[in-house]
Amino acid sequence: MKKLFLTASALVAFATIDVASAADMALKAPPPAPVYSWTGWYAGLNIGGSFGKARDTETYGAAAVPFIPASTSADLDGVIGGGQIGYNWQSGSALFGLEADIQGSSERSSAYSSNTVIFFGTLPTPPATGTLNDVEKLPWFGTVRGRIGLLASPTWLFYVTGGLAYGGIKSTETLTVAGLGTVTGFSTTRAGWTIGGGVEGVISGPWTAKLEYLYMDFGTFNNTFPGTAPFAPVNLSTHVTDNIVRVGLNYHFH
């Protein structure tokens, strides 16, 4: 009888331990999944397209010579591609960042205009109607921008961006009058501004992908193509704007 009592007591003790262990296990929740952090450096590549405008106003001859200005507006389109580097600061669902990029571009525009041209000389020189072919190219550009974003979820970011835009612009002018032609050109580096926005999401681990739109304005600049006999100088005022849409891939160093 005593042995039976001891055996029953041992079974009750083991059952109590098992129940207590099960209760402890039930109270211990699984560890939370790590939250994705956007803070830190990143770098990546991008590719896209552009649909800009090159607006030109041409005048001919010296200031003392009467002229009729001609204006053209041509699409500045092409394929773009390049790389970007940046840094993010995340605070809750808000994000603040800086990003710089550099792009190669096939953007090109071409426009024709006709105008009354003063041949090289003074007013007694008879005027004639000439045709000017104006070709504008934007072979490269870059931006330095701030970013302000809102996390729709830990892995999806919507943002606005804006700052400095800069780029190289090449102009080539071909003037044809009465069967005679002359070609002149110049290159300049311009600074302007840009604004836009985009969306970026986590693909896997440190990799994210983005879709971005930017508007850029390089302002208005002037240049004079020196006259080559029998042509008078050509004065050109140019305003270049651009719209770009690109997709990008970033690697985050954290």
BELBELFEN-V579378 format. One line per field, one symbol per residue. ss: DSSP state (H for helix, E for strand, - for the rest). A space follows every 50 residues. Layout:
ss = ???
This chain:
ss = -HHHHHHHHHHHHHHHHHHHHHHHHHH------------EEEEEEEEEEE EEEEEEEEEE---------EEEEEEEEEEEEEEEEEEEEEE--EEEEEEE EEEEEEEEEEEEEEEEEEE-------EEEEEEEEEEEEEEEEEEEEEEEE EEE--EEEEEEEEEEEEEEEEEEEEEE--EEEEEEEEEEEEEEEEEEEEE EEEE--EEEEEEEEEEEEEEEEEEE-----E--EEEEEEEEEEEEEEEEE EE--
